[in-house]
């Protein structure tokens, strides 16, 4: 299991919330950081999660794939917004 997903599940974050977080992460990482900080995670867990997200963006893509979300659709939407 992806370490970011594992950390969220260990802290009783629902699958629905996890999906929403990763959709937001792929669309607007800064907004996702705000969402993550509001989950009520203990400070040490929150810092570890933020470090993983910031230092290893490949984990985000892997998590999106693991959750069955369509990363290409997110990329297409971002491209349309940038036109």
N, C-alpha and C positions, 0 to 999 in steps of 0.2 A: 504494500500500500504506500502511496505517496506520503512522504513525511509531513507535508502541510495538512493533508486530509486527516492523517492519523492524529496529529496534534489537536485539530479541531474536534474530531470525534471523541478523543479522550476527555475533552472539556465540555461534553454534552451539547455540542452544536448540532442542530438537526441537519439531515440530508438536504432539506429544502434550503436552509440558510447557507449551507456549503455551496450548493449549486448557484445561488444568487451571488455569493462572494466571488466565485470564479468567473461568472458572467461579467461582473463588474470589473474584476481584475483584468480581463482581456479587453474590455472596452475603455476603462478609465482607471488606471492603477492608483492614482491619487485618491479618487473617490472610494476605491476599495479599501485603502489604508484607513480611511475615516470609519468605514463600516466595520472593519476588523477591530479597530480600537474601541468600538462601542459594544462589543460582544460580552464584555465583562470577564475577560480572561485574566487570570492572575498576572501581575506585572512581569514576572520572569518568563512565563509562557508567551505573553504578548511580545516581549522583546525577541525571544527565540524565533517566533513566527515571522515577525517583521524582518529579521536578519535573513531568514531563509528566502523570503519573497524578494528582498532587495539584492541579495548576493547570488542567487541562482534562479534566474528567470526561466530556465528550462523546466524547473519543477512546476511552474504554472502551466506550461503547455502539456506536460505529462499528466497533471491533475485534471485538466480539461478533458483530455482523451480518456482518462480513467473513469471520469464521471459520465462519459458518453455524450458530452457536449460537442457541438460541431465547431471546431476552431476555425475552419475555412470560412464558415458563414460570418463569424465575428470579424475576420480579416476583411471580407468583402464589404461588410457594413462600414468598417473604419475607412476603407478606401473611398467609398461613396461619399462619406462625410467630408473627406479631405479634398474633394473635387470642387 
